[in-house]
């Protein structure tokens, strides 16, 4: 994937997010069609980062407010990329990618969707994405332990994350190969 040429972390992160997301999707009882959208959407959830300048994407410190506003554009850029892909259901996949940073209480971005207005695949990706991001070291934060990651996620159940899907994460992640140290 072209993104790996700029940011190997993101490519590997997307692979781990896909693994977690597919397990969650199966536990949610998604159909094979819904799982396909989840698989492709989770693989591509950060593809819009290809349009983010390197000085922001690769910055070894926390982003300031202006940089954060640019970084948030990756969800919309990702949708635009997905919309022009020559694959079945590309527009639906684009919506999944666009909404993976929406919050369950409606405070997320880019559209401020909440609850079940957010595609289920996007709600799943939000949890998988956050779990993996907190579990790994980045230049601007140390890795968190499994217990620390779960505490943060459950503190945000019902606000940032769908509490029902989050409960399902708790049923398997502790024995998963994607478990934080």
C-alpha positions as CSV (number, residue, x, y, z in Angstrom):
1,X,0.0,0.0,0.0
2,X,1.3,3.5,-0.8
3,X,0.8,4.7,2.7
4,X,3.5,2.3,3.9
5,X,6.0,4.2,1.8
6,X,5.4,7.2,4.1
7,X,4.5,5.7,7.4
8,X,5.1,2.0,8.2
9,X,3.5,2.4,11.6
10,X,0.2,3.2,10.0
11,X,0.3,0.2,7.7
12,X,1.0,-2.2,10.6
13,X,-1.6,-0.4,12.8
14,X,-4.2,-0.9,10.1
15,X,-3.5,-4.7,10.0
16,X,-3.8,-5.0,13.8
17,X,-7.0,-2.9,13.8
18,X,-8.4,-5.2,11.1
19,X,-7.7,-8.3,13.2
20,X,-9.4,-6.9,16.3
21,X,-12.3,-5.5,14.3
22,X,-13.1,-8.7,12.5
23,X,-13.2,-10.6,15.8
24,X,-15.6,-7.9,17.2
25,X,-17.7,-8.0,14.0
26,X,-18.2,-11.8,14.3
27,X,-19.1,-11.4,18.0
28,X,-21.6,-8.7,17.0
29,X,-23.2,-11.2,14.6
30,X,-22.5,-9.2,11.4
31,X,-23.4,-10.9,8.2
32,X,-20.8,-11.9,5.7
33,X,-21.5,-8.8,3.6
34,X,-21.2,-6.6,6.7
35,X,-18.0,-8.3,7.7
36,X,-16.6,-7.7,4.2
37,X,-17.3,-3.9,4.6
38,X,-15.7,-4.1,8.0
39,X,-12.6,-5.9,6.7
40,X,-12.0,-3.5,3.9
41,X,-13.0,-0.4,5.9
42,X,-10.7,-1.3,8.8
43,X,-7.8,-2.0,6.4
44,X,-8.4,1.4,4.8
45,X,-9.5,3.4,7.9
46,X,-6.4,5.6,7.9
47,X,-5.8,5.7,4.1
48,X,-6.6,9.4,4.1
49,X,-3.4,10.0,6.0
50,X,-1.7,9.8,2.7
51,X,-3.0,13.4,2.2
52,X,-1.6,14.7,5.5
53,X,1.7,16.5,5.3
54,X,4.7,14.6,6.7
55,X,5.5,17.3,9.2
56,X,2.2,16.6,10.9
57,X,1.9,12.8,10.2
58,X,5.4,12.1,11.4
59,X,5.7,14.7,14.1
60,X,7.4,13.3,17.2
61,X,5.3,15.2,19.6
62,X,1.7,16.0,20.3
63,X,0.0,18.0,17.6
64,X,-1.1,21.6,18.3
65,X,-4.7,22.7,17.6
66,X,-4.0,23.7,13.9
67,X,-2.1,20.5,13.2
68,X,-4.9,18.5,14.9
69,X,-7.5,20.2,12.6
70,X,-5.4,19.1,9.6
71,X,-5.0,15.6,10.9
72,X,-8.8,15.2,11.4
73,X,-9.2,15.7,7.7
74,X,-7.9,12.2,7.1
75,X,-11.3,10.7,7.7
76,X,-12.9,12.7,5.0
77,X,-9.9,12.3,2.7
78,X,-10.2,8.5,3.3
79,X,-13.8,8.5,2.2
80,X,-12.9,10.4,-1.0
81,X,-10.2,7.8,-1.8
82,X,-12.6,4.9,-1.1
83,X,-15.4,6.4,-3.2
84,X,-13.3,6.2,-6.3
85,X,-11.9,2.7,-5.8
86,X,-13.0,0.2,-8.4
87,X,-14.4,-2.3,-5.9
88,X,-17.9,-3.4,-4.9
89,X,-19.6,-1.2,-2.3
90,X,-16.9,1.5,-2.4
91,X,-19.3,4.2,-1.3
92,X,-20.4,2.2,1.7
93,X,-16.8,1.5,2.6
94,X,-16.1,5.2,2.2
95,X,-18.8,5.9,4.8
96,X,-17.3,3.4,7.2
97,X,-13.9,5.1,6.8
98,X,-15.4,8.6,7.1
99,X,-17.1,7.9,10.4
100,X,-14.5,5.9,12.3
101,X,-13.8,8.9,14.6
102,X,-17.4,9.7,15.4
103,X,-18.2,9.4,19.1
104,X,-21.2,7.5,20.5
105,X,-22.4,10.7,22.2
106,X,-22.2,12.7,19.0
107,X,-19.1,14.7,19.9
108,X,-16.7,13.1,17.4
109,X,-15.8,14.1,13.8
110,X,-16.2,14.8,11.0
111,X,-20.1,15.0,11.2
112,X,-21.0,14.7,14.8
113,X,-23.0,11.5,14.4
114,X,-24.0,9.6,17.5
115,X,-25.3,6.3,18.6
116,X,-26.6,4.0,16.0
117,X,-26.5,6.8,13.4
118,X,-22.8,5.8,13.2
119,X,-22.3,2.7,11.0
120,X,-21.7,-0.3,13.1
121,X,-18.5,-1.0,11.3
122,X,-17.2,2.5,12.2
123,X,-18.2,2.0,15.8
124,X,-16.2,-1.3,15.8
125,X,-13.2,0.3,14.1
126,X,-13.2,3.2,16.6
127,X,-12.7,0.7,19.5
128,X,-10.1,-1.4,17.7
129,X,-8.2,1.7,16.5
130,X,-8.1,3.2,20.0
131,X,-7.1,-0.1,21.7
132,X,-4.2,-0.6,19.3
133,X,-3.1,3.1,19.4
134,X,-2.9,3.1,23.2
135,X,-1.1,-0.2,23.4
136,X,1.9,0.8,21.3
137,X,4.7,3.2,21.8
138,X,4.6,6.4,19.8
139,X,7.1,9.3,19.9
140,X,4.5,11.3,21.9
141,X,3.4,8.6,24.4
142,X,4.5,5.4,26.1
143,X,2.6,2.2,25.5
144,X,-0.1,1.4,28.0
145,X,-0.6,-2.0,29.6
146,X,-3.7,-4.0,28.7
147,X,-5.3,-3.1,32.1
148,X,-4.6,0.6,31.5
149,X,-6.0,0.5,27.9
150,X,-9.2,-1.3,29.1
151,X,-9.6,1.2,31.9
152,X,-9.4,4.2,29.5
153,X,-11.8,2.5,27.0
154,X,-14.4,1.6,29.7
155,X,-14.2,5.1,31.2
156,X,-15.4,6.3,27.8
157,X,-18.1,3.7,27.3
158,X,-21.3,5.4,26.2
159,X,-19.6,8.7,25.5
160,X,-16.9,7.9,22.9
161,X,-17.5,4.2,22.4
162,X,-20.5,2.0,21.9
163,X,-20.8,0.2,25.3
164,X,-22.2,-3.0,23.9
165,X,-19.4,-3.4,21.4
166,X,-16.9,-2.5,24.1
167,X,-18.3,-5.2,26.3
168,X,-17.6,-7.7,23.5
169,X,-13.9,-6.5,23.3
170,X,-13.6,-7.4,27.0
171,X,-14.6,-11.0,26.3
172,X,-11.7,-11.9,24.0
173,X,-8.9,-9.3,23.8
174,X,-7.1,-10.5,27.0
175,X,-6.3,-13.8,25.2
176,X,-5.8,-12.3,21.7
177,X,-2.5,-11.9,19.9
178,X,-3.3,-8.2,19.7
179,X,-3.4,-7.9,23.5
180,X,-1.4,-5.0,25.0
181,X,1.6,-6.1,27.2
